[in-house]
Amino acid sequence: MRYSSIFALGERGDATAIPALEALLKSDDLSIEMVPMIKGQIAKLKRGPGKKPEAADAGEAGEESSGDAVIGKRLERLEKMLQEMSDRLKNIEERLPQKK
């Protein structure tokens, strides 16, 4: 939900969302990947609608300013997490007593 909300604010192009996004950056419950994504949306709002990222913004936000790159990274992370959980579950199942 957070990701969708943050991207929606950036896509709206309404610069009045900048203070809210900046306040969100100061919160303590953000995951590591959210910080650059929020910074990218702030940079996008500061540029204005339809403008390409400048070198300073691109350096600050990295690939996070590109929606496709963010989605790709998130999918890779989810696939990795799913594989890890699957491996853990398999390990747990192997340790369980056999059903009769």
Sequence and secondary structure as in RCSB ss.txt:
>XXXX:A:sequence
MRYSSIFALGERGDATAIPALEALLKSDDLSIEMVPMIKGQIAKLKRGPGKKPEAADAGEAGEESSGDAVIGKRL
ERLEKMLQEMSDRLKNIEERLPQKK
>XXXX:A:secstr
 HHHHHHHHHHHT GGGHHHHHHHHT S   TTHHHHHHHHHHHHHH TT    HHHHHHHGGGGSHHHHHHHHH
HHHHHHHHHHHHHHHHHHHHS    
